[in-house]
Amino acid sequence: MSVPEGRFYGFPIYDVAGFKIGKYHHREEEIDPDEFDREPNRMDKILLSDATEKYFPNAAGPTMRLATCMFTNSPDEHFILDSLSDHPQVVVGAGFSGHGFKFSSVIGEILADLAIDRGSEHPIEMFSLDRFD
Ligand SMILES: Cc1cc2nc3c(=O)[nH]c(=O)nc-3n(C[C@H](O)[C@H](O)[C@H](O)COP(=O)(O)OP(=O)(O)OC[C@H]3O[C@@H](n4cnc5c(N)ncnc54)[C@H](O)[C@@H]3O)c2cc1C
């Protein structure tokens, strides 16, 4: 199988005797989290082992463990940081599209601003809910 290009990520060997590799958006599946079969299958394994052979040939040994994870993607893959227009006391922080963790501290600050001050000095217009209208 040829490896579809995309964004691979991982961790070097640390604490366990193998390294980690994953593919951002993996097989581009869109799923209902309540219905999703979280058991990795043969195609999932082939995609990652082919990428390991191509990009990290010295590390292409046996697979030690496979795990599934999922994240929510907004339509433009940018965050949603806003208050509901009809209920401004309700603040939304969602749609982090696989890159929310590294911004946790500033996102917390912005959500606190919205909850307490109903606005933020941070430039958050591009994260508004009404951009999808
Ligand atoms: C595989 C993977 C790789 C990622 N890699 C990166 C990366 O490299 N860099 C990066 O910046 N971001 C990364 N992210 C994205 C990042 O993890 C998320 O953007 C971030 O965790 C979202 O934070 P959150 O607080 O919105 O949601 P979560 O971190 O999902 O927190 C939600 C919390 O609410 C709890 N909860 C859910 N329902 C209820 C309920 N009904 N009652 C009470 N508690 C509830 C859950 O248990 C959980 O603790 C990755 C995500 C995944 C899945």
The ligand as a Tripos MOL2 file, in Angstrom:
@<TRIPOS>MOLECULE
LIG
   53    58     1     0     0
SMALL
NO_CHARGES

@<TRIPOS>ATOM
      1 C1         -4.9810   12.1430   19.4970 C.3       1 LIG1
      2 C2         -5.0140   13.6140   19.7860 C.ar      1 LIG1
      3 C3         -3.8670   14.3490   19.5870 C.ar      1 LIG1
      4 C4         -3.8660   15.6980   19.8880 C.ar      1 LIG1
      5 N1         -2.7090   16.3830   19.7050 N.ar      1 LIG1
      6 C5         -2.6560   17.6730   20.0310 C.ar      1 LIG1
      7 C6         -1.4290   18.3940   19.9070 C.ar      1 LIG1
      8 O1         -0.3840   17.8580   19.5070 O.2       1 LIG1
      9 N2         -1.4220   19.6950   20.2280 N.ar      1 LIG1
     10 C7         -2.5290   20.3410   20.6830 C.ar      1 LIG1
     11 O2         -2.4630   21.5280   20.9670 O.2       1 LIG1
     12 N3         -3.7140   19.6860   20.8090 N.ar      1 LIG1
     13 C8         -3.8040   18.3700   20.4980 C.ar      1 LIG1
     14 N4         -4.9810   17.6910   20.6030 N.ar      1 LIG1
     15 C9         -6.2070   18.4250   20.9130 C.3       1 LIG1
     16 C10        -6.4080   18.7170   22.3770 C.3       1 LIG1
     17 O3         -6.2290   17.5420   23.1300 O.3       1 LIG1
     18 C11        -7.8270   19.2630   22.5230 C.3       1 LIG1
     19 O4         -7.9540   20.4060   21.6880 O.3       1 LIG1
     20 C12        -8.1240   19.6650   23.9470 C.3       1 LIG1
     21 O5         -7.9200   18.5760   24.8090 O.3       1 LIG1
     22 C13        -9.5730   20.1140   24.0180 C.3       1 LIG1
     23 O6         -9.8180   20.5280   25.3380 O.3       1 LIG1
     24 P1        -11.2850   20.5320   25.9400 P.3       1 LIG1
     25 O7        -11.1410   20.9960   27.3530 O.co2     1 LIG1
     26 O8        -12.2160   21.2560   25.0340 O.co2     1 LIG1
     27 O9        -11.7880   19.0230   25.8730 O.3       1 LIG1
     28 P2        -11.2080   17.7360   26.6040 P.3       1 LIG1
     29 O10        -9.7340   17.8250   26.8340 O.co2     1 LIG1
     30 O11       -11.7620   16.5900   25.8040 O.co2     1 LIG1
     31 O12       -11.9000   17.7990   28.0220 O.3       1 LIG1
     32 C14       -13.2890   17.5550   28.1940 C.3       1 LIG1
     33 C15       -13.4420   17.0270   29.6130 C.3       1 LIG1
     34 O13       -14.8380   16.9880   29.9260 O.3       1 LIG1
     35 C16       -15.1050   15.7450   30.5270 C.3       1 LIG1
     36 N5        -16.5210   15.4710   30.2620 N.ar      1 LIG1
     37 C17       -17.1030   15.1240   29.0920 C.ar      1 LIG1
     38 N6        -18.4320   14.9750   29.2520 N.ar      1 LIG1
     39 C18       -18.6810   15.2440   30.5410 C.ar      1 LIG1
     40 C19       -19.8700   15.2700   31.3180 C.ar      1 LIG1
     41 N7        -21.0630   15.0140   30.7810 N.pl3     1 LIG1
     42 N8        -19.7740   15.5830   32.6250 N.ar      1 LIG1
     43 C20       -18.5710   15.8780   33.1790 C.ar      1 LIG1
     44 N9        -17.3870   15.8800   32.4870 N.ar      1 LIG1
     45 C21       -17.4640   15.5700   31.1850 C.ar      1 LIG1
     46 C22       -14.1770   14.7480   29.8740 C.3       1 LIG1
     47 O14       -13.9850   13.6190   30.6900 O.3       1 LIG1
     48 C23       -12.8950   15.5950   29.7770 C.3       1 LIG1
     49 O15       -12.1100   15.5330   30.9410 O.3       1 LIG1
     50 C24        -5.0400   16.3360   20.3480 C.ar      1 LIG1
     51 C25        -6.2060   15.5830   20.5530 C.ar      1 LIG1
     52 C26        -6.1900   14.2370   20.2740 C.ar      1 LIG1
     53 C27        -7.4440   13.4330   20.5220 C.3       1 LIG1
@<TRIPOS>BOND
     1     1     2 1
     2     2     3 ar
     3     2    52 ar
     4     3     4 ar
     5     4     5 ar
     6     4    50 ar
     7     5     6 ar
     8     6     7 ar
     9     6    13 1
    10     7     8 2
    11     7     9 ar
    12     9    10 ar
    13    10    11 2
    14    10    12 ar
    15    12    13 ar
    16    13    14 ar
    17    14    15 1
    18    14    50 ar
    19    15    16 1
    20    16    17 1
    21    16    18 1
    22    18    19 1
    23    18    20 1
    24    20    21 1
    25    20    22 1
    26    22    23 1
    27    23    24 1
    28    24    25 2
    29    24    26 1
    30    24    27 1
    31    27    28 1
    32    28    29 2
    33    28    30 1
    34    28    31 1
    35    31    32 1
    36    32    33 1
    37    33    34 1
    38    33    48 1
    39    34    35 1
    40    35    36 1
    41    35    46 1
    42    36    37 ar
    43    36    45 ar
    44    37    38 ar
    45    38    39 ar
    46    39    40 ar
    47    39    45 ar
    48    40    41 1
    49    40    42 ar
    50    42    43 ar
    51    43    44 ar
    52    44    45 ar
    53    46    47 1
    54    46    48 1
    55    48    49 1
    56    50    51 ar
    57    51    52 ar
    58    52    53 1
@<TRIPOS>SUBSTRUCTURE
     1 LIG1         1 GROUP 0 **** ****
